[in-house]
């Protein structure tokens, strides 16, 4: 059974339209990415969001 915090988190994500995206990448690439994010003091999620926004801007409809 889900805890109250889990239910609250799920409700918040649904309200904000936040989804989980899963990708398959080589282990070594992931390790390097984690270290680079730590060195830059940024979250991995923020790097993905920034990359996705730049890609969308570079390929307009």
C-alpha positions as CSV (number, residue, x, y, z in Angstrom):
1,X,0.0,0.0,0.0
2,X,1.3,3.5,-0.9
3,X,2.2,5.9,1.9
4,X,0.6,9.2,2.3
5,X,3.7,10.9,1.0
6,X,3.7,8.6,-2.1
7,X,0.1,9.4,-2.8
8,X,0.7,13.2,-2.4
9,X,3.7,13.0,-4.8
10,X,1.7,11.1,-7.4
11,X,-1.2,13.6,-7.1
12,X,1.3,16.6,-7.5
13,X,2.9,15.0,-10.5
14,X,-0.4,14.3,-12.2
15,X,-1.6,17.9,-11.5
16,X,1.6,19.3,-13.0
17,X,1.7,16.9,-15.9
18,X,5.1,15.4,-14.9
19,X,5.9,12.0,-16.3
20,X,8.8,9.6,-15.9
21,X,11.0,9.0,-19.0
22,X,13.1,5.9,-19.0
23,X,16.1,5.4,-21.4
24,X,18.7,2.7,-22.0
25,X,22.3,3.9,-22.2
26,X,25.7,2.3,-21.7
27,X,26.7,2.1,-18.1
28,X,30.0,3.9,-18.6
29,X,28.2,6.8,-20.3
30,X,25.9,7.1,-17.3
31,X,28.8,7.1,-14.8
32,X,30.5,9.9,-16.8
33,X,27.2,11.8,-17.0
34,X,26.6,11.5,-13.2
35,X,30.2,12.7,-12.5
36,X,29.9,15.7,-14.9
37,X,26.6,16.7,-13.3
38,X,28.1,16.6,-9.9
39,X,31.1,18.7,-11.0
40,X,28.8,21.2,-12.6
41,X,26.5,21.2,-9.5
42,X,23.4,20.6,-11.6
43,X,20.8,17.8,-11.4
44,X,20.7,15.2,-14.1
45,X,17.0,16.0,-14.7
46,X,17.9,19.7,-15.4
47,X,20.5,18.7,-17.9
48,X,18.0,16.5,-19.8
49,X,15.3,19.3,-19.7
50,X,17.8,21.8,-21.0
51,X,19.0,19.5,-23.8
52,X,15.4,18.7,-24.8
53,X,14.5,22.4,-25.0
54,X,17.5,23.2,-27.1
55,X,16.7,20.3,-29.4
56,X,13.1,21.4,-29.8
57,X,14.2,25.0,-30.5
58,X,16.6,23.7,-33.2
59,X,13.9,21.7,-34.9
60,X,10.8,24.0,-35.0
61,X,7.6,22.8,-36.7
